[in-house]
Amino acid sequence: MTRSSVVVVGGGIAGLAAAWELSRATEPPRIEVIEASSRVGGLLATTSFAGREIDLGADGYLARRHEATALVTELGLADQLEAVDASGASIWLRGALYEIPAGVVLGVPTSFDTVRAVAGLSRHARWAAWRDEHFPRALDVGDDITIGEIVRTKLGAELAYRFVEPMVGGIQAGRIDDLSAKSIFPDLYEAARRGGSLMKGLRPARSGPGHSPTAASPGPLFYSLAEGVGSLPMQLARQLRERGVFIRESVAVTALRRSGSGDYPWEVDTASTTTPADAVVLAAPAPVAARLLGEMDPALAALGAVTYAGAAMVTLSYSRDELTLPAHGTGVLIPLGTPWRGEGTLMVTAITFLDRKWPHLRRDDDVLVRAHVGRSDDDRWASLSDDELSARVATELAVVLARAGAPRDAIVQRWPKGLPQYRVDHEAMVGGARGAAAALGVALAGGAYDGVGVPASIGSGRRAAGEVLKLLGPT
């Protein structure tokens, strides 16, 4: 009997998770992962800097989604899990730092008291929050709507752009006026759809106005790994190879072709090879999926419209006596368009205190700080050299933080096409594309479909593998 064959196109964490799930079958198929870049892992990577291994992508993941922790455990790496060691954050408003109070859901306040606690917000913002609790504005959200339209209508422009966008827009590297509420923030969409007060609609059941949405939940909010989140795809790839999975790097798939004859319905082409396959997991970026399959169905061609936002992260090492951080919290959020003493507006959108978050990064003599720059409509960082960008970031940190001298060292990581932008009706587009792909014997996986976080991407890959295993039949 001919052994089944599955090709996974894309060796990011979603593609590797798909290969892992396929390899767990009772009688696993032949599995081949083809990755166009020189390494697997996608946006997850580590490097040596300032005497320790640091992440160049996500430095942690949401612990209360089970997918990443389950995979870590299956790989035998549970002893490397490290819980976040601090909580909270500050926000830069009107030239000063203010601690973000409890009672915020992805940046959206859940009570008037929450807004009143932030002295950097104006009377108008407080009035808008009070109005939402007592005389909420009506809004028809339809089948989908932007996050910005919901928050701006319900809570006013100041809370939308000064308070909510720094957090939710920062996670997606996009603008809330472009991003789909239904796909990115379904709780917000449902609260707006039900009508009434938006803030009340986001409160957990049986909670008071000052209740923190996370306070009653057990366990840590975030996890990392002792060798960095970027070590996860490396460990995963190593164990996949031990299981007999073929992983090819620096090889681009040039075509997916339906086979006219033979035992396998698919042929996967690269510049120098053709691999026969019973099914394909397509874990490449959405425009690549559109290029490879778009001619077979308009719903798959539609994936070509998905855009990606670029960003960069600048990690700096400071002597402890040269830097003063806020007393509490793991970082600072900075609203877009914030003016500064130099030309234009601040480029930095967020600051993370890495060694305050993660014990494995802590040292006695220095402090690690990461600055995030760039959004879907701000690529100023792309025109600067690494030295110029590091200098600009250091200058801005000296403005935002109480004290910041010259950094000891800096490293820049650029992600020119980092995060897919989930625009209005993204969910409907993904549903149509998935249906069309499934009819062809292809499963879609990756950050363009089920969320951009590490757990979501892992879950997306394993879901796609499950679809393929059903297609192949009992194993």
DAQUI-V239998 format. One line per field, one symbol per residue. phi: phi as a letter, one per 40 degrees, with the letter a starting at -180 (. if undefined). psi: psi as a letter, one per 30 degrees, with the letter a starting at -180 (. if undefined). A space follows every 50 residues. Layout:
phi->???
psi->???
//
This chain:
phi->.cccbbbbchbccccccccccccccdbcccbbbbbcccachfcbabacaf gacbccbdcaaccccccccccdcccgbccccbcdbaagabbcbfgacbcc ccgbbfgccbaccccccccccccccccccccccbbcccaccgcaaccccc ccccbgccccccbccdccccccfbbccbccccccbcccdcccccggcccc ccccdfbcdccccbccccgccbbbbcbgcccccccccccccccgccbbbf bcccabbcccagcbcbbbcbcbbbbcacabbbbcddccdcccbdccadcc ccccccbbccabbbbbbbcdcbabbdcbgbibbbccgccacccgbcccba bbcccccbdcccbcbabbbbbbbhacbbbdcccbcdcccccccccccccc ccaaccccaabbbbbdbcbccccdgcdcccdcccccccccgbbcahccbb hcccccccccccccccccccccgdb
psi->kkklkkkjjkgaeeeeeeeeeeffleiklkkkkjkelfllfbgklllkkh glklkfbkflljffkfeeeeeeeefggfffkkkkglllllkjkhglkkkk llhkjhfklgleeeeffjffkleeeeeeeeeeeeikklkjfafllleeee eeeefleeeeffeeeedeeeefhakfffkkeeeeieeeeeeeeflakeee ffklkhllfgkkffefklllellalfgleffeeeeeeeeeefggkkkklh kkkfkjkkkflafkfkkjkafflkkkkelkjjhlleeeeeeefeffkeee effffklkklllkjkkkkkeggkjllfllgakkjkkgkllfakblkekfl kkiefeejeffkleflkkkkkkkkafgjhefffkleeeeeeeeeeeefee lekjaklellkkkkieiekkjjlkgeeeeeeeeeeeeeffgkkklaffeg lfleeeeeeeeeeeeeeeeeefak.
//
